[in-house]
Amino acid sequence: MSGFTDRAEAALADPILKIAVERTAGTAEAKRGIAIDAFPDFEAARSRAAAIKDHVIAHLGAYLEQFEANAIAAGAKVHWARTADEACAIVIAICKAEGAKSVARSKSMLGEEIGLPHALAEAGIGRVETDLAEHIIQLADERPSHIIWPAMHKTRDQVSALFKAKHRSPHQEETIAAMAESARRELRTQMLNADVGMSGANFLIADSGAVCTVTNEGNAELSLVPPRVHIVTAGIEKIVPSMPHAIHMLRMLARSATGAALTQYTTFYTGPKRAGDRDGPDAMHIVLVDNGRTKMREEGLAEMLRCIRCGACMNHCVVFRQIGGHAYGGTYPGPMGAVLTPVLDGLAPNRDLIHACTLNGKCQEVCPVRIPLPTLLKGWRDKSWREGLEPTSMRAGLGLWAWIATRPSLYRPVTTIAMRVMRLLGKKGWIASLPLAGGWTRHRDMPRPAAQTFMTQYKKARRP
Amino acid sequence: MTRTVALFVTCLVDLIRPRIGFAAIRALEAAGCDVVVPERQTCCGQPALNSGDRDHAAALAKQTIVALEPYEAIIVPSGSCAGTIRCHYPEIFEHDAHWLSRAQAVAGKTWEVMAYLDQVCGWKPKGVTLDAKATYHDSCSGLRELGIKAQPRRLLKAIDGLTFAPLAGEETCCGFGGAFCVKYPAISNAIVGEKADAIDATGADLLLAGDLGCLMNMAGKLHRRGSKVRAYHAIELIAGMGDGPAIGEEA
């Protein structure tokens, strides 16, 4: 039993998790379907989005340099980090130089990827998560289970109990409005009093040096404008050439994620407070993080760099819908996570992720940037096989089967005998227990093979 | 004009349910085709390909290409096996110009049987009667790799007496996934359990689909649960063989 299998089976045994995942992902699936139907030629829009990303990824260096020059011209400081550790070290150094005691953080999966919450804790810097779902995760001391709904694994009742246990003046009424008010009371002063505001970036705009964030709660704006310093950590693949490109990607992102036409708040941050501005931070730092992305481009995973982190692949994944996000064990769950986690955390310990997929292709069908996720997963399977990471039993079994199957004159008698033996295990057309295929018969019956193979029957019928 | 077509039987149909192969022959002959069954065929190599075993996948692909390339069309009673030949054989040989051109030639004339009957032959079953209510599951590879959706429905609608109950989530994977269902039995079971719920909820007598792997998964689950729904490959009904034993029934 692997860690993944254990976690997946624990998830399957949790009926509340199933309800929670189904509620959120099911609603998202339905709303996305309506939004896409109402969109004129979504297929063409997907192709354009994929082309924009491919163009940027192919010319990444040039666009990053353009972004850097424009961000600096707007008054921001730009930092480059090759690894997660380098990125965290840069962020912590900025915080220390600013004498920061507290950080208000607007949800960022890149921050999770590089381990920023942990790095802040180690440095003794207080952190308040200001996205409502991240706030729930922070109170529960858990990790996000979905890239856009970090707390999707929790039901409203569970959140209510958590707020009552952890908030200073929790809600009295069991209504969503009262719970939201309780979170607002808890978070607002912390946001306004933070020394540093931190965010990721949904898009980096090369020709203006702007950083775009989208939220539905307005917490990014409230976390990033009042504090003295704004620190952005962003993956280098987040770049788009210009505002019209960003707008196209935003149309794809919101619809694919939640089915909404646009998020409630879409903000472009271009440098710190300028002379005459009424508010805004005194300093803006942008940390551009590679953390394996350049290597992905070189090693056949360039298409994965198109990803705009909408979550549609996981919302529509039959496996994710059964086991939720935590079972995957990495920062990113679902199909996109199964492709990315081996990059970030290594292939050998994450071999299950690349196999726990039926290759049904739904994720690719809904991906707004046409990432061929099943093909990329199969690419990982090829690599795992080449590198000898697949279990010996699997290699031996497939090898024997292929050895026979590539010899048709041997294959016929061998399969005829095998099917006869298999038939003996069944009665009345069905086999209830099959050695070597316990995974099948534990949960379902196996139809008994025919008395004679097609090839045998066919030859008899055609014999003159 | 008579077309000579080669039937690629597929290993599952050969070993588990030959009826599907004979149904394909019967329908193709009714549509005016001469059907031959090339001798040196076994498996298309999909299990190796999906497991990362590229060498064995390539060996089986070469054997299949050699067996099938003499014919003007290759007909397969499975969306996923047809998809392997049509979509993935050329990928296997992307760095081997000689085999790539042969793989592309075979890929270009390989058809899933119902798509071929509908799109190429323009044929419909005539005089086939079956009083039953059926529901249809769209197997994923056929649907997403080959665009098989309307073709089986058009053919099935020509059967007198057959009525249809739509399946909620008809395009949702049944949880088979080849080796997936034995590697991750608990997850697969949860998925096929929901599929069986949806099938039972239709009130249909028959479950139809175009891929034996998916059908074995769903039928096996339905049988374990004691459901009365009987499962057939759609081509069996189309060929007028819907009155015979369903999957898991003895003749």
Interface residues (C-beta under 8 A of the other chain):
Chain A: T5 A8 E9 L12 V318 V319 Q322 I323 H355 A356 C357 T358 L359 N360 G361 K362 Q364 E365 K378 W380 R381 D382 K383 S384 W385 R386 E390 M394 R395 L398 G399 W401 A402 A405 T406 P408 Y411 T415 A418 M419 K428 G429 W430 A437 G438 G439 W440 R442 H443 R444 D445 M446 P447 R448 P449 A450 Q452 T453 F454 M455 Q457 Y458
Chain B: V9 C11 V13 D14 L15 I16 R17 P18 R19 G21 F22 V37 E39 R40 Q41 T42 C43 G45 P47 A48 L49 N50 S51 G52 D53 R54 H56 A59 L60 Q63 C140 S141 L143 R144 E145 E171 T172 C173 G175 F176 G177 G178 A179 F180 C181 V182 K183 Y184 P185 A186 I187 S188 N189 A190 I191 V192 G193 M216 N217 A219 G220 K221 H223 R224 P245 I247 G248 E249 E250
